[in-house]
Amino acid sequence: TIRTWLSGLGACYTSIGFEDWSQIRSHRGLALCLAGIQKESLRTSPDEKDPPYCLTSDDIKTVLSSRHPGDSNHDVRLFHYITVSGFFAMHRLNELTDPDDTEDVTPHKRITLSSVRADTENRLMATKYIRTYLPCHKADRMGRGCNIYLHNWSRFGLDTLAVAIGYLGSRLTLERSSNVLCLRSNLSVPTRSWYLTRLRKCLQLPRLGSKSLRAGGATFYAMRGFPAEFIQIQGRWSSE
């Protein structure tokens, strides 16, 4: 590994009296470089090295007009809700679904139904956005969580809040003993494969994966002139 190579290199320099090696080895720039290399090396699948397909607003419209055979009305609304939330709120898919392996499930990371809030400027105006609370995320090293905002983008031809409100109305008709926001009609939490199976069957596009929604949302905002700061905050990226 590169760390082993650096250790060997350090031993060689030290043996010839190069006293500054320890300062070089502990330099912050080198530490960041090694962290980046290690992150890239974790991608074991060759397919994952290719950039994900970025969904477009037209793809979202196609999804919202689709219905997976055999799904109940509630499950269709759930599929649509995950799609608009993953795209416009730039959720990671694992924030809205459970892992396929039950041993990897972490219930405390799920978004709860009780955290949902609808915000308006006043009682006579339509809803401006829907807010949910994300207990933790990848860039949240302090574990404080954050609020997630799904705004009304009807001016772009996509009534995102109508999709969200439609799902929430259906969700409130289910068993109230579970406080999980994303819940199927059989009272189970949707899994990653449950969602991706429907997305791939609907769009049938290459390189569709768990990052396609998030990457597509970031591209959507960038192409419409939204500042980089907005995209970074909305997507909860720790790096620029």
N, C-alpha and C positions, 0 to 999 in steps of 0.2 A: 504494500500500500504506500501511498505518498507519505504518510506519517512515518512509516518504517524507513523509507528512503531519506527523509529529513533527519531522522535520528542517526542514521549511518553517516550522512553528510556532516552532521554536527560533531560526531566522534572524530571524523577525519580532520576537521578544522581545529578542534580542541587539541588533538595530538600534535599539531604543528605550532601550537601556541597562539591560535587566533582567539583572543579573549572576549571579543564582542559577540560571539555566536549566541549566547544566552539572551542578549538583548534583541537580536534579530529574530530569534525563534519565538519570543514572547510579544513581538510587535502586533498591534491590533490589526493592521492591514493584512498580515499573514494569517492571523486567526480567522478573519472574515473570509479570506480566500479559501482556507481549508474547510470552513463551514459550508461554503457554496459548493465546493467539489464533493463533499460528503452528501449533500442534499441531492445533487445530480446522480450520484452513484446509487442512490436508493431506488432509482427507477429501473427495476429489473426487467420489465417487459420492453422489447424493442418498439412496440407500437406506441408506448407511452412517451417515447422520445420525440415523436412527431407532434406538432402543435395540434391541440384539439380543434375540431370544427366549431367555429363561432356561429351560433344561431343568430338569425336576423329577425327583424320585426315581422317580416313576411312569414318566416318559419313559425313564429309565435301565433300569428293569425291562423295558420294551417292547423296547429295543435288545438287551438281553441274551437275549431270547427269539427274536430275529430271525436270519435267515440270508439273505445276499444270493445270488441265483441264480448258480450257476457258481463260487462261492468254495470253495476247499479248506477242510478242517477247520482247518488252521493259520491261514488268512487270516480265518476267522470269529473265532477266538480273538484274533487281532491286533486286529481291529475292536473287539471287546469290551474288550480291554485298554486301548486308546487312549481309549475312552469312559469307563471308570471312573477312569483316571489323569487325564484332562482335567477330569473333574467333581470327584472327591474330593481329588486332589492339586493341583487348580486349575492344571494345566499350560496354557500357551499352546499352541495347536495346532502352531505352527512349532517347538516343542520336541520334538514326537513324530513329525512328518512333515517331508518335504522340500518346498521350493517347487515349483510346477509348472514354472517356468522353470529349466532345468538350470544356467544361468549364475548363478543366485542361490544355488545350493547351497553350504553351508559345512560340510564334513565335520567340522571340529574342534568344531562346536557340538552334534554328535549325542551322545545318551546312549549309553554303552557297556554291553555285556552284562557285562563284567568288574566294573562298578561296583555291580552288584546285591548287596545283602546282606539276609538275613532275620534279624530280631531277635526273640528270645524272652527271657523272664525267667529261665528255666532250661530244660534239655534235655527236661524232662518236660511242658512246657507247649506249647500251640499257638502258632503264630507271632503276634506282636503287630502287627508292621508290616513292610513291605518298603521298603528304602531304596535309592535310586539317586542317582547324582551327576550334577548338571546342570552342564556346563562353564562356561556363561555364560547370562545372561538379560538382559532389557531393563533392569532396574533395577540390574544388576551393573556399575557403572561402573568398578570396579577390576579386573574380569575374574578374580575369584577363584573363581567358581562356588559352588555350595551343594548340600547334601544335600536330597533330596526324600523325604517320607515318605508312603506309602500305608497308612493305618491300616485295621484291621478294623472295619467298620461293620455287622456282622451284626445288631446290636441294632436297627438301623433296617430290617431286612428285606432287606439287600443284602450278600451275602457277597463283598465286594470282593477279599479276598485269595485266595479260591478262583478267581476270574477271573484274577487276576495269576499265581498259581501254575500254573494250567492253561496259560496262554500261555507262561510261562517253560519249562515242561516240554517244550512243543512246539518252542520256539525252540532248545533245546539239541540237538534232533535234526537241525537244519539244519547247513549247512556252517559249520565253526568258523573258517574263515579270515577271516570277517567278524566284527568285534567290535561291530557296531551292534546295539543292543537291539531296536529295532523293525524287523523284516525280514519281508518277504512270503515265501511259499513258493517263488517264483521267484528268490529272493535279491536282490530289488530293495527299496529303501527306499520305504515308502508315501508318496505325495504328498498334498498338501493336498486336491486334487480327488478323489483316490481315496477318502479318508475321508469328505468332505462329500457325495459322491454317494451313498454308502451310508446316511449319516445321514438325508439328505433323503428318500431313497426309503423308508426305514423309518418315519419319523415323519410326513412330509408336513405339516409345520407352517410357518406364515409366519415370515419373518425368521430362519430358521435359518442361522447362520454360524459362523465360526471362534471367535467369542467366546461362543457359546451355552453351551458346556460350562463354561468358567471362571466366567461370570456366574451360571450355575445353581448351581455348587458354592458360591460365596460366599453366595448367597441361601439355600441349603440349611442352611448352618452358622448363618447369622444367625437364621433362623426357629426354630432349635432352641436358641437361647440361648447359642451360643458367643460368647466375648468378641471385641470388635473386634480386639484385639491378636493373637489366634490367627488370625483370618481374614487379617489383614495379613501376618503372618509366613508362613502357609501359602501364600498367594497371591503372596508376594514383591513386594508393592507398596511402593514407596518413599514414597508419600504416604498420608496418613490417609484 
